[in-house]
Amino acid sequence: MQPGTLWGYTEAQIAQFGLTFGVGAFILYMLFIVFNLARESKAGRFGTFVLFMVLSFGMLGFLAKNLIQWLLGM
């Protein structure tokens, strides 16, 4: 085994995997929390829409960054 690798993967590859899938899983969990909050507070359709729009807006930036990087081939 070469120094700086773990099971044949470099530190950068492991970090990229963790960032992509770890943060993606965290985003899905946060969406579940927002949905649960809307359901328990009986927010209705418009209230649920507002909760998702406001509380999930930051996640859109992360997803847009990954999409732009994929489109530009970075």
PDB file with one MODEL, atoms N, CA, C and O in Angstrom:
MODEL        1
ATOM      1  N   MET A   1       0.843  -1.175   0.000  1.00  0.00           N
ATOM      2  CA  MET A   1       0.000   0.000   0.000  1.00  0.00           C
ATOM      3  C   MET A   1       0.892   1.244   0.000  1.00  0.00           C
ATOM      4  O   MET A   1       1.853   1.334   0.764  1.00  0.00           O
ATOM      5  N   GLN A   2       0.560   2.188  -0.860  1.00  0.00           N
ATOM      6  CA  GLN A   2       1.355   3.400  -0.978  1.00  0.00           C
ATOM      7  C   GLN A   2       1.002   4.371   0.148  1.00  0.00           C
ATOM      8  O   GLN A   2      -0.128   4.369   0.635  1.00  0.00           O
ATOM      9  N   PRO A   3       1.947   5.187   0.556  1.00  0.00           N
ATOM     10  CA  PRO A   3       1.622   6.189   1.572  1.00  0.00           C
ATOM     11  C   PRO A   3       0.639   7.217   1.022  1.00  0.00           C
ATOM     12  O   PRO A   3       0.729   7.614  -0.139  1.00  0.00           O
ATOM     13  N   GLY A   4      -0.289   7.638   1.855  1.00  0.00           N
ATOM     14  CA  GLY A   4      -1.271   8.640   1.445  1.00  0.00           C
ATOM     15  C   GLY A   4      -2.484   8.052   0.761  1.00  0.00           C
ATOM     16  O   GLY A   4      -3.293   8.788   0.196  1.00  0.00           O
ATOM     17  N   THR A   5      -2.627   6.725   0.801  1.00  0.00           N
ATOM     18  CA  THR A   5      -3.799   6.111   0.194  1.00  0.00           C
ATOM     19  C   THR A   5      -4.493   5.226   1.223  1.00  0.00           C
ATOM     20  O   THR A   5      -3.875   4.754   2.178  1.00  0.00           O
ATOM     21  N   LEU A   6      -5.764   5.015   1.015  1.00  0.00           N
ATOM     22  CA  LEU A   6      -6.564   4.141   1.858  1.00  0.00           C
ATOM     23  C   LEU A   6      -7.386   3.268   0.937  1.00  0.00           C
ATOM     24  O   LEU A   6      -8.262   3.767   0.230  1.00  0.00           O
ATOM     25  N   TRP A   7      -7.118   1.969   0.932  1.00  0.00           N
ATOM     26  CA  TRP A   7      -7.778   0.996   0.044  1.00  0.00           C
ATOM     27  C   TRP A   7      -7.646   1.393  -1.426  1.00  0.00           C
ATOM     28  O   TRP A   7      -8.547   1.139  -2.226  1.00  0.00           O
ATOM     29  N   GLY A   8      -6.532   2.009  -1.774  1.00  0.00           N
ATOM     30  CA  GLY A   8      -6.265   2.377  -3.155  1.00  0.00           C
ATOM     31  C   GLY A   8      -6.837   3.718  -3.578  1.00  0.00           C
ATOM     32  O   GLY A   8      -6.719   4.096  -4.744  1.00  0.00           O
ATOM     33  N   TYR A   9      -7.452   4.443  -2.659  1.00  0.00           N
ATOM     34  CA  TYR A   9      -8.009   5.764  -2.971  1.00  0.00           C
ATOM     35  C   TYR A   9      -7.161   6.836  -2.313  1.00  0.00           C
ATOM     36  O   TYR A   9      -6.655   6.651  -1.207  1.00  0.00           O
ATOM     37  N   THR A  10      -7.013   7.947  -2.997  1.00  0.00           N
ATOM     38  CA  THR A  10      -6.255   9.058  -2.423  1.00  0.00           C
ATOM     39  C   THR A  10      -7.144   9.837  -1.461  1.00  0.00           C
ATOM     40  O   THR A  10      -8.362   9.663  -1.430  1.00  0.00           O
ATOM     41  N   GLU A  11      -6.511  10.685  -0.688  1.00  0.00           N
ATOM     42  CA  GLU A  11      -7.258  11.509   0.260  1.00  0.00           C
ATOM     43  C   GLU A  11      -8.247  12.429  -0.466  1.00  0.00           C
ATOM     44  O   GLU A  11      -9.357  12.652   0.017  1.00  0.00           O
ATOM     45  N   ALA A  12      -7.848  12.956  -1.614  1.00  0.00           N
ATOM     46  CA  ALA A  12      -8.727  13.839  -2.384  1.00  0.00           C
ATOM     47  C   ALA A  12      -9.957  13.088  -2.900  1.00  0.00           C
ATOM     48  O   ALA A  12     -11.060  13.633  -2.899  1.00  0.00           O
ATOM     49  N   GLN A  13      -9.771  11.843  -3.340  1.00  0.00           N
ATOM     50  CA  GLN A  13     -10.906  11.054  -3.817  1.00  0.00           C
ATOM     51  C   GLN A  13     -11.877  10.739  -2.684  1.00  0.00           C
ATOM     52  O   GLN A  13     -13.091  10.790  -2.879  1.00  0.00           O
ATOM     53  N   ILE A  14     -11.361  10.419  -1.517  1.00  0.00           N
ATOM     54  CA  ILE A  14     -12.222  10.130  -0.364  1.00  0.00           C
ATOM     55  C   ILE A  14     -12.969  11.388   0.065  1.00  0.00           C
ATOM     56  O   ILE A  14     -14.154  11.327   0.392  1.00  0.00           O
ATOM     57  N   ALA A  15     -12.278  12.526   0.064  1.00  0.00           N
ATOM     58  CA  ALA A  15     -12.922  13.786   0.443  1.00  0.00           C
ATOM     59  C   ALA A  15     -14.016  14.156  -0.551  1.00  0.00           C
ATOM     60  O   ALA A  15     -15.087  14.605  -0.143  1.00  0.00           O
ATOM     61  N   GLN A  16     -13.770  13.978  -1.836  1.00  0.00           N
ATOM     62  CA  GLN A  16     -14.782  14.286  -2.846  1.00  0.00           C
ATOM     63  C   GLN A  16     -15.996  13.376  -2.704  1.00  0.00           C
ATOM     64  O   GLN A  16     -17.133  13.832  -2.831  1.00  0.00           O
ATOM     65  N   PHE A  17     -15.761  12.094  -2.442  1.00  0.00           N
ATOM     66  CA  PHE A  17     -16.860  11.152  -2.225  1.00  0.00           C
ATOM     67  C   PHE A  17     -17.684  11.559  -1.006  1.00  0.00           C
ATOM     68  O   PHE A  17     -18.914  11.570  -1.055  1.00  0.00           O
ATOM     69  N   GLY A  18     -16.999  11.892   0.086  1.00  0.00           N
ATOM     70  CA  GLY A  18     -17.699  12.303   1.296  1.00  0.00           C
ATOM     71  C   GLY A  18     -18.483  13.577   1.108  1.00  0.00           C
ATOM     72  O   GLY A  18     -19.595  13.707   1.621  1.00  0.00           O
ATOM     73  N   LEU A  19     -17.916  14.520   0.378  1.00  0.00           N
ATOM     74  CA  LEU A  19     -18.609  15.780   0.131  1.00  0.00           C
ATOM     75  C   LEU A  19     -19.844  15.553  -0.718  1.00  0.00           C
ATOM     76  O   LEU A  19     -20.917  16.073  -0.409  1.00  0.00           O
ATOM     77  N   THR A  20     -19.701  14.782  -1.786  1.00  0.00           N
ATOM     78  CA  THR A  20     -20.823  14.576  -2.693  1.00  0.00           C
ATOM     79  C   THR A  20     -21.941  13.764  -2.045  1.00  0.00           C
ATOM     80  O   THR A  20     -23.090  14.204  -2.021  1.00  0.00           O
ATOM     81  N   PHE A  21     -21.616  12.594  -1.525  1.00  0.00           N
ATOM     82  CA  PHE A  21     -22.654  11.714  -1.001  1.00  0.00           C
ATOM     83  C   PHE A  21     -23.018  12.033   0.447  1.00  0.00           C
ATOM     84  O   PHE A  21     -24.180  11.907   0.833  1.00  0.00           O
ATOM     85  N   GLY A  22     -22.049  12.441   1.240  1.00  0.00           N
ATOM     86  CA  GLY A  22     -22.340  12.789   2.630  1.00  0.00           C
ATOM     87  C   GLY A  22     -23.231  14.009   2.742  1.00  0.00           C
ATOM     88  O   GLY A  22     -24.225  13.993   3.467  1.00  0.00           O
ATOM     89  N   VAL A  23     -22.883  15.060   2.031  1.00  0.00           N
ATOM     90  CA  VAL A  23     -23.702  16.273   2.059  1.00  0.00           C
ATOM     91  C   VAL A  23     -25.028  16.024   1.349  1.00  0.00           C
ATOM     92  O   VAL A  23     -26.053  16.575   1.750  1.00  0.00           O
ATOM     93  N   GLY A  24     -25.022  15.204   0.304  1.00  0.00           N
ATOM     94  CA  GLY A  24     -26.280  14.852  -0.361  1.00  0.00           C
ATOM     95  C   GLY A  24     -27.236  14.132   0.569  1.00  0.00           C
ATOM     96  O   GLY A  24     -28.432  14.420   0.576  1.00  0.00           O
ATOM     97  N   ALA A  25     -26.719  13.199   1.353  1.00  0.00           N
ATOM     98  CA  ALA A  25     -27.552  12.489   2.330  1.00  0.00           C
ATOM     99  C   ALA A  25     -28.033  13.458   3.412  1.00  0.00           C
ATOM    100  O   ALA A  25     -29.176  13.367   3.861  1.00  0.00           O
ATOM    101  N   PHE A  26     -27.183  14.367   3.823  1.00  0.00           N
ATOM    102  CA  PHE A  26     -27.567  15.366   4.822  1.00  0.00           C
ATOM    103  C   PHE A  26     -28.675  16.271   4.283  1.00  0.00           C
ATOM    104  O   PHE A  26     -29.586  16.633   5.027  1.00  0.00           O
ATOM    105  N   ILE A  27     -28.611  16.640   3.010  1.00  0.00           N
ATOM    106  CA  ILE A  27     -29.646  17.461   2.391  1.00  0.00           C
ATOM    107  C   ILE A  27     -30.977  16.714   2.378  1.00  0.00           C
ATOM    108  O   ILE A  27     -32.017  17.297   2.686  1.00  0.00           O
ATOM    109  N   LEU A  28     -30.952  15.429   2.023  1.00  0.00           N
ATOM    110  CA  LEU A  28     -32.190  14.642   2.040  1.00  0.00           C
ATOM    111  C   LEU A  28     -32.771  14.567   3.445  1.00  0.00           C
ATOM    112  O   LEU A  28     -33.987  14.656   3.619  1.00  0.00           O
ATOM    113  N   TYR A  29     -31.922  14.405   4.438  1.00  0.00           N
ATOM    114  CA  TYR A  29     -32.399  14.367   5.818  1.00  0.00           C
ATOM    115  C   TYR A  29     -33.007  15.712   6.220  1.00  0.00           C
ATOM    116  O   TYR A  29     -34.029  15.748   6.904  1.00  0.00           O
ATOM    117  N   MET A  30     -32.390  16.812   5.802  1.00  0.00           N
ATOM    118  CA  MET A  30     -32.930  18.132   6.118  1.00  0.00           C
ATOM    119  C   MET A  30     -34.276  18.353   5.427  1.00  0.00           C
ATOM    120  O   MET A  30     -35.164  18.982   6.002  1.00  0.00           O
ATOM    121  N   LEU A  31     -34.440  17.849   4.204  1.00  0.00           N
ATOM    122  CA  LEU A  31     -35.730  17.957   3.532  1.00  0.00           C
ATOM    123  C   LEU A  31     -36.797  17.170   4.283  1.00  0.00           C
ATOM    124  O   LEU A  31     -37.941  17.614   4.385  1.00  0.00           O
ATOM    125  N   PHE A  32     -36.431  16.006   4.807  1.00  0.00           N
ATOM    126  CA  PHE A  32     -37.359  15.234   5.625  1.00  0.00           C
ATOM    127  C   PHE A  32     -37.767  16.023   6.865  1.00  0.00           C
ATOM    128  O   PHE A  32     -38.937  16.017   7.249  1.00  0.00           O
ATOM    129  N   ILE A  33     -36.808  16.703   7.492  1.00  0.00           N
ATOM    130  CA  ILE A  33     -37.113  17.497   8.684  1.00  0.00           C
ATOM    131  C   ILE A  33     -38.077  18.632   8.335  1.00  0.00           C
ATOM    132  O   ILE A  33     -39.019  18.885   9.086  1.00  0.00           O
ATOM    133  N   VAL A  34     -37.862  19.312   7.222  1.00  0.00           N
ATOM    134  CA  VAL A  34     -38.748  20.398   6.809  1.00  0.00           C
ATOM    135  C   VAL A  34     -40.143  19.850   6.532  1.00  0.00           C
ATOM    136  O   VAL A  34     -41.135  20.459   6.932  1.00  0.00           O
ATOM    137  N   PHE A  35     -40.233  18.708   5.852  1.00  0.00           N
ATOM    138  CA  PHE A  35     -41.528  18.094   5.579  1.00  0.00           C
ATOM    139  C   PHE A  35     -42.237  17.720   6.877  1.00  0.00           C
ATOM    140  O   PHE A  35     -43.437  17.955   7.025  1.00  0.00           O
ATOM    141  N   ASN A  36     -41.499  17.143   7.808  1.00  0.00           N
ATOM    142  CA  ASN A  36     -42.072  16.756   9.098  1.00  0.00           C
ATOM    143  C   ASN A  36     -42.548  17.989   9.869  1.00  0.00           C
ATOM    144  O   ASN A  36     -43.605  17.954  10.499  1.00  0.00           O
ATOM    145  N   LEU A  37     -41.784  19.066   9.822  1.00  0.00           N
ATOM    146  CA  LEU A  37     -42.168  20.319  10.470  1.00  0.00           C
ATOM    147  C   LEU A  37     -43.464  20.856   9.878  1.00  0.00           C
ATOM    148  O   LEU A  37     -44.352  21.291  10.612  1.00  0.00           O
ATOM    149  N   ALA A  38     -43.577  20.828   8.549  1.00  0.00           N
ATOM    150  CA  ALA A  38     -44.792  21.319   7.895  1.00  0.00           C
ATOM    151  C   ALA A  38     -45.992  20.452   8.262  1.00  0.00           C
ATOM    152  O   ALA A  38     -47.091  20.964   8.478  1.00  0.00           O
ATOM    153  N   ARG A  39     -45.781  19.146   8.330  1.00  0.00           N
ATOM    154  CA  ARG A  39     -46.890  18.238   8.645  1.00  0.00           C
ATOM    155  C   ARG A  39     -47.351  18.406  10.081  1.00  0.00           C
ATOM    156  O   ARG A  39     -48.552  18.465  10.341  1.00  0.00           O
ATOM    157  N   GLU A  40     -46.412  18.485  11.021  1.00  0.00           N
ATOM    158  CA  GLU A  40     -46.776  18.601  12.425  1.00  0.00           C
ATOM    159  C   GLU A  40     -47.399  19.954  12.764  1.00  0.00           C
ATOM    160  O   GLU A  40     -48.216  20.044  13.681  1.00  0.00           O
ATOM    161  N   SER A  41     -47.023  21.000  12.039  1.00  0.00           N
ATOM    162  CA  SER A  41     -47.579  22.325  12.312  1.00  0.00           C
ATOM    163  C   SER A  41     -48.867  22.574  11.526  1.00  0.00           C
ATOM    164  O   SER A  41     -49.475  23.637  11.649  1.00  0.00           O
ATOM    165  N   LYS A  42     -49.283  21.591  10.718  1.00  0.00           N
ATOM    166  CA  LYS A  42     -50.493  21.711   9.892  1.00  0.00           C
ATOM    167  C   LYS A  42     -50.435  22.993   9.059  1.00  0.00           C
ATOM    168  O   LYS A  42     -51.361  23.804   9.076  1.00  0.00           O
ATOM    169  N   ALA A  43     -49.351  23.155   8.347  1.00  0.00           N
ATOM    170  CA  ALA A  43     -49.082  24.394   7.613  1.00  0.00           C
ATOM    171  C   ALA A  43     -49.964  24.565   6.382  1.00  0.00           C
ATOM    172  O   ALA A  43     -50.126  25.691   5.912  1.00  0.00           O
ATOM    173  N   GLY A  44     -50.529  23.513   5.851  1.00  0.00           N
ATOM    174  CA  GLY A  44     -51.308  23.628   4.631  1.00  0.00           C
ATOM    175  C   GLY A  44     -50.397  23.651   3.416  1.00  0.00           C
ATOM    176  O   GLY A  44     -49.174  23.581   3.538  1.00  0.00           O
ATOM    177  N   ARG A  45     -51.005  23.748   2.247  1.00  0.00           N
ATOM    178  CA  ARG A  45     -50.203  23.717   1.018  1.00  0.00           C
ATOM    179  C   ARG A  45     -49.297  24.922   0.872  1.00  0.00           C
ATOM    180  O   ARG A  45     -48.105  24.785   0.597  1.00  0.00           O
ATOM    181  N   PHE A  46     -49.872  26.117   1.059  1.00  0.00           N
ATOM    182  CA  PHE A  46     -49.071  27.323   0.884  1.00  0.00           C
ATOM    183  C   PHE A  46     -47.988  27.415   1.954  1.00  0.00           C
ATOM    184  O   PHE A  46     -46.849  27.775   1.653  1.00  0.00           O
ATOM    185  N   GLY A  47     -48.332  27.095   3.195  1.00  0.00           N
ATOM    186  CA  GLY A  47     -47.351  27.126   4.276  1.00  0.00           C
ATOM    187  C   GLY A  47     -46.218  26.138   4.053  1.00  0.00           C
ATOM    188  O   GLY A  47     -45.056  26.442   4.321  1.00  0.00           O
ATOM    189  N   THR A  48     -46.567  24.941   3.555  1.00  0.00           N
ATOM    190  CA  THR A  48     -45.546  23.944   3.242  1.00  0.00           C
ATOM    191  C   THR A  48     -44.633  24.442   2.130  1.00  0.00           C
ATOM    192  O   THR A  48     -43.416  24.265   2.188  1.00  0.00           O
ATOM    193  N   PHE A  49     -45.228  25.067   1.115  1.00  0.00           N
ATOM    194  CA  PHE A  49     -44.441  25.632   0.018  1.00  0.00           C
ATOM    195  C   PHE A  49     -43.475  26.689   0.539  1.00  0.00           C
ATOM    196  O   PHE A  49     -42.305  26.703   0.159  1.00  0.00           O
ATOM    197  N   VAL A  50     -43.955  27.568   1.401  1.00  0.00           N
ATOM    198  CA  VAL A  50     -43.107  28.633   1.947  1.00  0.00           C
ATOM    199  C   VAL A  50     -41.995  28.035   2.804  1.00  0.00           C
ATOM    200  O   VAL A  50     -40.850  28.478   2.718  1.00  0.00           O
ATOM    201  N   LEU A  51     -42.311  27.040   3.627  1.00  0.00           N
ATOM    202  CA  LEU A  51     -41.282  26.398   4.448  1.00  0.00           C
ATOM    203  C   LEU A  51     -40.194  25.780   3.579  1.00  0.00           C
ATOM    204  O   LEU A  51     -39.005  25.963   3.840  1.00  0.00           O
ATOM    205  N   PHE A  52     -40.603  25.051   2.550  1.00  0.00           N
ATOM    206  CA  PHE A  52     -39.607  24.428   1.679  1.00  0.00           C
ATOM    207  C   PHE A  52     -38.797  25.481   0.938  1.00  0.00           C
ATOM    208  O   PHE A  52     -37.583  25.337   0.794  1.00  0.00           O
ATOM    209  N   MET A  53     -39.458  26.545   0.460  1.00  0.00           N
ATOM    210  CA  MET A  53     -38.751  27.566  -0.295  1.00  0.00           C
ATOM    211  C   MET A  53     -37.724  28.282   0.591  1.00  0.00           C
ATOM    212  O   MET A  53     -36.576  28.466   0.187  1.00  0.00           O
ATOM    213  N   VAL A  54     -38.134  28.679   1.782  1.00  0.00           N
ATOM    214  CA  VAL A  54     -37.258  29.472   2.644  1.00  0.00           C
ATOM    215  C   VAL A  54     -36.173  28.602   3.282  1.00  0.00           C
ATOM    216  O   VAL A  54     -34.997  28.968   3.265  1.00  0.00           O
ATOM    217  N   LEU A  55     -36.559  27.457   3.844  1.00  0.00           N
ATOM    218  CA  LEU A  55     -35.597  26.654   4.589  1.00  0.00           C
ATOM    219  C   LEU A  55     -34.698  25.818   3.680  1.00  0.00           C
ATOM    220  O   LEU A  55     -33.655  25.336   4.122  1.00  0.00           O
ATOM    221  N   SER A  56     -35.080  25.645   2.437  1.00  0.00           N
ATOM    222  CA  SER A  56     -34.290  24.817   1.525  1.00  0.00           C
ATOM    223  C   SER A  56     -33.527  25.638   0.491  1.00  0.00           C
ATOM    224  O   SER A  56     -32.883  25.067  -0.388  1.00  0.00           O
ATOM    225  N   PHE A  57     -33.586  26.951   0.579  1.00  0.00           N
ATOM    226  CA  PHE A  57     -32.954  27.799  -0.423  1.00  0.00           C
ATOM    227  C   PHE A  57     -31.432  27.640  -0.444  1.00  0.00           C
ATOM    228  O   PHE A  57     -30.828  27.689  -1.516  1.00  0.00           O
ATOM    229  N   GLY A  58     -30.808  27.453   0.710  1.00  0.00           N
ATOM    230  CA  GLY A  58     -29.358  27.286   0.772  1.00  0.00           C
ATOM    231  C   GLY A  58     -28.889  26.006   0.108  1.00  0.00           C
ATOM    232  O   GLY A  58     -27.786  25.950  -0.435  1.00  0.00           O
ATOM    233  N   MET A  59     -29.726  24.974   0.149  1.00  0.00           N
ATOM    234  CA  MET A  59     -29.371  23.705  -0.488  1.00  0.00           C
ATOM    235  C   MET A  59     -29.306  23.855  -2.008  1.00  0.00           C
ATOM    236  O   MET A  59     -28.546  23.156  -2.678  1.00  0.00           O
ATOM    237  N   LEU A  60     -30.104  24.765  -2.536  1.00  0.00           N
ATOM    238  CA  LEU A  60     -30.119  24.992  -3.979  1.00  0.00           C
ATOM    239  C   LEU A  60     -28.756  25.464  -4.474  1.00  0.00           C
ATOM    240  O   LEU A  60     -28.332  25.082  -5.565  1.00  0.00           O
ATOM    241  N   GLY A  61     -28.069  26.285  -3.695  1.00  0.00           N
ATOM    242  CA  GLY A  61     -26.736  26.751  -4.068  1.00  0.00           C
ATOM    243  C   GLY A  61     -25.739  25.617  -4.165  1.00  0.00           C
ATOM    244  O   GLY A  61     -24.927  25.576  -5.089  1.00  0.00           O
ATOM    245  N   PHE A  62     -25.797  24.687  -3.208  1.00  0.00           N
ATOM    246  CA  PHE A  62     -24.889  23.537  -3.238  1.00  0.00           C
ATOM    247  C   PHE A  62     -25.163  22.677  -4.471  1.00  0.00           C
ATOM    248  O   PHE A  62     -24.228  22.243  -5.145  1.00  0.00           O
ATOM    249  N   LEU A  63     -26.422  22.431  -4.764  1.00  0.00           N
ATOM    250  CA  LEU A  63     -26.772  21.618  -5.924  1.00  0.00           C
ATOM    251  C   LEU A  63     -26.398  22.332  -7.229  1.00  0.00           C
ATOM    252  O   LEU A  63     -25.930  21.698  -8.174  1.00  0.00           O
ATOM    253  N   ALA A  64     -26.607  23.648  -7.275  1.00  0.00           N
ATOM    254  CA  ALA A  64     -26.251  24.411  -8.474  1.00  0.00           C
ATOM    255  C   ALA A  64     -24.739  24.386  -8.698  1.00  0.00           C
ATOM    256  O   ALA A  64     -24.288  24.290  -9.840  1.00  0.00           O
ATOM    257  N   LYS A  65     -23.956  24.470  -7.629  1.00  0.00           N
ATOM    258  CA  LYS A  65     -22.497  24.422  -7.758  1.00  0.00           C
ATOM    259  C   LYS A  65     -22.054  23.100  -8.372  1.00  0.00           C
ATOM    260  O   LYS A  65     -21.212  23.079  -9.270  1.00  0.00           O
ATOM    261  N   ASN A  66     -22.620  22.000  -7.889  1.00  0.00           N
ATOM    262  CA  ASN A  66     -22.264  20.692  -8.439  1.00  0.00           C
ATOM    263  C   ASN A  66     -22.703  20.558  -9.896  1.00  0.00           C
ATOM    264  O   ASN A  66     -21.979  19.983 -10.709  1.00  0.00           O
ATOM    265  N   LEU A  67     -23.874  21.081 -10.230  1.00  0.00           N
ATOM    266  CA  LEU A  67     -24.355  21.013 -11.610  1.00  0.00           C
ATOM    267  C   LEU A  67     -23.474  21.837 -12.540  1.00  0.00           C
ATOM    268  O   LEU A  67     -23.153  21.391 -13.642  1.00  0.00           O
ATOM    269  N   ILE A  68     -23.081  23.026 -12.114  1.00  0.00           N
ATOM    270  CA  ILE A  68     -22.211  23.876 -12.934  1.00  0.00           C
ATOM    271  C   ILE A  68     -20.849  23.223 -13.129  1.00  0.00           C
ATOM    272  O   ILE A  68     -20.306  23.246 -14.233  1.00  0.00           O
ATOM    273  N   GLN A  69     -20.290  22.639 -12.066  1.00  0.00           N
ATOM    274  CA  GLN A  69     -19.012  21.951 -12.188  1.00  0.00           C
ATOM    275  C   GLN A  69     -19.115  20.773 -13.142  1.00  0.00           C
ATOM    276  O   GLN A  69     -18.197  20.528 -13.925  1.00  0.00           O
ATOM    277  N   TRP A  70     -20.215  20.046 -13.089  1.00  0.00           N
ATOM    278  CA  TRP A  70     -20.408  18.900 -13.987  1.00  0.00           C
ATOM    279  C   TRP A  70     -20.542  19.370 -15.426  1.00  0.00           C
ATOM    280  O   TRP A  70     -19.964  18.766 -16.330  1.00  0.00           O
ATOM    281  N   LEU A  71     -21.297  20.441 -15.652  1.00  0.00           N
ATOM    282  CA  LEU A  71     -21.489  20.953 -17.007  1.00  0.00           C
ATOM    283  C   LEU A  71     -20.187  21.485 -17.606  1.00  0.00           C
ATOM    284  O   LEU A  71     -19.939  21.320 -18.800  1.00  0.00           O
ATOM    285  N   LEU A  72     -19.357  22.121 -16.780  1.00  0.00           N
ATOM    286  CA  LEU A  72     -18.096  22.677 -17.268  1.00  0.00           C
ATOM    287  C   LEU A  72     -16.975  21.644 -17.284  1.00  0.00           C
ATOM    288  O   LEU A  72     -15.890  21.918 -17.796  1.00  0.00           O
ATOM    289  N   GLY A  73     -17.225  20.471 -16.733  1.00  0.00           N
ATOM    290  CA  GLY A  73     -16.227  19.407 -16.725  1.00  0.00           C
ATOM    291  C   GLY A  73     -15.075  19.652 -15.769  1.00  0.00           C
ATOM    292  O   GLY A  73     -13.949  19.237 -16.042  1.00  0.00           O
ATOM    293  N   MET A  74     -15.330  20.307 -14.672  1.00  0.00           N
ATOM    294  CA  MET A  74     -14.283  20.615 -13.691  1.00  0.00           C
ATOM    295  C   MET A  74     -14.171  19.507 -12.694  1.00  0.00           C
ATOM    296  O   MET A  74     -13.344  19.576 -11.784  1.00  0.00           O
TER     297      MET A  74
ENDMDL
END
